[in-house]
């Protein structure tokens, strides 16, 4: 084989493997945001005592704490209620309808 053909085949193999790698790499991590500050961090802070008082036995995840707070909405502190009310415009429901 000539050097040209070998170089061309190597280039095609390299390009193909690079393309495959580019399509399988995970997406970059989301930028810092509501997890660190913003309305949802305010809800976590404002409702911490309410969660401890009303939902102590609830395992976090899959919306369980949210549902517990919703079930006890009449018992929530005013600070927690206010933080939830202020965060509502920023809420994007999950695709499964929650």
C-alpha positions as CSV (number, residue, x, y, z in Angstrom):
1,X,0.0,0.0,0.0
2,X,1.2,3.5,-0.7
3,X,1.8,6.0,2.0
4,X,-1.1,8.1,0.7
5,X,-3.6,5.3,1.0
6,X,-2.3,4.3,4.5
7,X,-2.5,7.9,5.6
8,X,-6.0,8.3,4.2
9,X,-7.3,5.1,5.9
10,X,-5.7,6.2,9.2
11,X,-7.4,9.6,8.9
12,X,-10.8,8.0,8.2
13,X,-10.4,5.6,11.2
14,X,-9.4,8.4,13.5
15,X,-12.3,10.6,12.3
16,X,-14.8,7.8,12.8
17,X,-13.6,7.0,16.3
18,X,-13.5,10.6,17.2
19,X,-17.1,11.1,16.0
20,X,-18.2,8.0,17.9
21,X,-16.5,9.3,21.1
22,X,-18.1,12.7,20.7
23,X,-21.5,11.2,20.6
24,X,-21.1,9.0,23.7
25,X,-19.6,11.5,26.1
26,X,-21.9,12.6,28.9
27,X,-23.3,16.1,28.8
28,X,-21.5,18.7,30.9
29,X,-22.6,19.2,34.5
30,X,-25.2,21.9,34.9
31,X,-23.9,25.3,36.1
32,X,-24.4,26.2,39.7
33,X,-27.8,27.6,40.2
34,X,-30.9,26.9,42.2
35,X,-29.2,24.2,44.2
36,X,-26.8,26.8,45.7
37,X,-29.0,29.9,45.7
38,X,-32.3,31.2,44.4
39,X,-35.9,30.4,45.3
40,X,-35.5,26.7,45.8
41,X,-32.6,27.1,48.2
42,X,-34.8,29.6,50.1
43,X,-37.5,27.0,50.3
44,X,-35.1,24.5,51.7
45,X,-33.8,27.0,54.3
46,X,-37.3,28.4,55.2
47,X,-38.9,24.9,55.5
48,X,-36.1,23.1,57.2
49,X,-37.7,23.2,60.6
50,X,-41.1,22.3,59.2
51,X,-39.6,19.2,57.5
52,X,-38.0,18.2,60.8
53,X,-41.3,18.7,62.7
54,X,-43.8,17.4,60.2
55,X,-41.9,15.1,57.8
56,X,-39.1,13.7,60.0
57,X,-39.9,10.1,59.0
58,X,-40.1,10.8,55.2
59,X,-37.3,9.6,53.1
60,X,-36.1,12.4,50.7
61,X,-36.4,11.8,47.0
62,X,-39.0,11.4,44.3
63,X,-41.1,14.3,45.6
64,X,-41.9,12.6,48.9
65,X,-40.9,15.7,51.1
66,X,-42.9,18.0,48.8
67,X,-45.9,15.8,49.1
68,X,-45.5,15.6,52.9
69,X,-45.3,19.4,53.1
70,X,-48.4,19.7,50.8
71,X,-50.3,17.3,53.1
72,X,-49.4,19.5,56.1
73,X,-49.9,22.8,54.3
74,X,-52.1,24.2,57.1
75,X,-49.4,23.5,59.6
76,X,-46.5,25.1,57.8
77,X,-44.7,28.1,59.2
78,X,-45.4,31.5,57.6
79,X,-41.8,31.7,56.4
80,X,-42.1,28.3,54.7
81,X,-45.4,29.2,53.1
82,X,-44.0,32.5,51.7
83,X,-40.9,30.8,50.3
84,X,-43.0,28.1,48.5
85,X,-45.3,30.8,47.1
86,X,-42.3,32.8,45.8
87,X,-40.7,29.7,44.3
88,X,-43.9,28.6,42.4
89,X,-43.2,30.8,39.3
90,X,-39.8,29.1,38.9
91,X,-41.2,25.5,39.2
92,X,-41.0,23.4,36.1
93,X,-43.0,20.2,36.5
94,X,-41.2,17.0,35.8
95,X,-42.1,15.1,32.6
96,X,-44.0,12.5,34.5
97,X,-46.5,15.1,35.6
98,X,-45.2,15.9,39.1
